[in-house]
Structure formats: C-alpha cells, structure tokens
Amino acid sequence: MSRIIFVVLVFVVANLFSTRFQACCLGDELDLAAIARMHQKEAEAYRIYQDSSRNQPLELQADPIFKWQNLTNQGGQLGAIYVWSQQGRPEVIGTIFSQPQEGRRNVIHEFHTLAVKELTVDSPEDCVRQWKPKGVFSLQPLIAAPPVAESALRRNTQMRNLSKEFKAFTQKGTERVELRLAPQPVIRYQPNTPDVLDGAIFAYLSSAAGTDPEVMVMIEARKVAATDQNWSWHMGIIRFTERDLVVSRHDSDVFSSISNEKLRVKIEDSYRWIHNSDDTYCVFQAKFVPELTKSP
C-alpha cells in the first residue's frame, strides 16, 4: 500500500470515528447542522466598528476559522470560532458555543479584541448582555526573534517555529493543566495595511477541555511606528479561559494572572458574566433557545 493511500485511509477512519464518538456522547437526536447554523447566525448578528461614528465596519469572515467540542463539560459543548477583520487583519476573535441545560440550549458568547484602537460594538438586541470593550489589544515585541524573512513561505516557517517557543498552563486552586499547541494555526493572514506585513494565530489546547482553545497567541510581522523601515516580530496573548493563565517563552512569563492580579478575570452573576478589567475579553450567557433536535 502506498504511503499516500495509507495516510488518506487513516484520515477517513479517524474522521469517521470522531463523528461516531461525537454522536454517541452528544446523543443521536441532536441536529448538529442546525446547531452550527444557529452559531453562525449569532455571529452574523454582531456589528463591530473601528470608530465611534460607525463609519468603519469590520467584516465577519464568512466561515468559522475553527470548530471545537468539549464533550466532558456541561453535558457536551459545541462551538465555532470567528474573526472580524479590517483590510485582511483580524480585529476581533470570538467563539459562539452552546450546551444543553434543562431541556433547552444555553448559548454563550466569548470575545477578545485584537484591535490596537478602541472598538465600538453593537451586540444583538436579544442578548442578555452587551459587549462593550473599553481598551485595546496589547502587542509586545518578540525579543531575540529572527529578522522577518522576505518571502511569505519563509515567514510562515518562522511563525510556526516562534509558536513552539511558548508554553502555557491554566490553574484553578491546586489543579494545574498543561496546554498543548495545536498542529496548525487557526488563521494565517497577510493584510493590505502599511503597518502589518504578515501574521498568524496559534491555539493552545487542554486535554481536559477537548479541542476548546484555552489561550491563543497572535504572532505578527509589523512596524512599531509608521516611520520604521524594517519589520519586526510581535506577539499578543488571547485568553479564552476564566481560569488563572500563565504563558511563558524561553522560561520567562509573558503573561501571568497568578503573579499579576490585574490580569485575572472577574466572575459575576454565578458565572453568567466573566470579563477582564477593561472588557477586552469577556464570556457571557447570551440567551436560551429550544433544544435543536432532529425531526422524527
């Protein structure tokens, strides 16, 4: 058997097993396609702008960049991650997910700004809460990173190598969970802007949370100032967890809500509203809808 045929067979079998495992754990009666359409509709209902006068709308990418599941939590969570962009650069990343609860489906929204300007967000009117970020995304130079390569192919290799330099874990009480780097970036982009040349977002997953990313790292080739002649590598931490989070590079912490209490999230209203100090990150219970099951 040729290597190519063997790889294809392994891929098909793995996907078949995953689909049957999901159906077994979630229940054959659930309409997974209808749940996916519901998540998409929730994302499409947001209107996000780069300016307070609402003249510079962000564009929702047509399809989710990543679909995830956590079959061990809250009766089985299903979610999809979306990005809202401006001139090809992601400015917002968010996940819409849902879980069964008392015969209905609990719909939850989770967002993180990626913008270096403060955004204006019009949330759907039927949401229990409204996301109103009051800050900007923090990007830091990547110390000791290699010079930005001229070719897109080499920059892709550089970003992948840089992503492997990060280690991360979450902690709740005495429970510490190490995170693993997903094999592929959730998105690679080359925007049409004068200050950003190239970028990618990498997800770090927990074995205790299925394929739900607990943190992501944005790596960008950008200019510090408009007058700069050279590009340099920068990084930003995108938390997607209410647990304490530590991200390190070269054995030095670049983000730690354990050593810096200002980076901890606030958990309010019995876990229905979770957010950081400036609401650049938040997760909240948006609404309940009837459970989406297949027609008999």
Secondary structure, DSSP 8 states (H G I E B T S, - for coil): --HHHHHHHHHHHHHHHHHHHHHHHH-TTB-HHHHHHHHHHHHHT-EEESSTTS-SB-EE-SS-SEEEEETTSTT-EEEEEEEEEETTEEEEEEEEEEEEETTEEEEEEEEEE--SS--EEE--TTSSS-----S----EE-TT-----SSHHHHHHHHHHHHTTEEEEEEETTEEEEEEE-SS-SEEE--S-SSEEEEEEEEEEEGGGTT-EEEEEEEEEE-SSTT-SS-EEEEEEEE--SSEEEEEETTEEEEETTT-GGGS-EEETTTTEEE-TTSSEEEEEEEEEE--B---
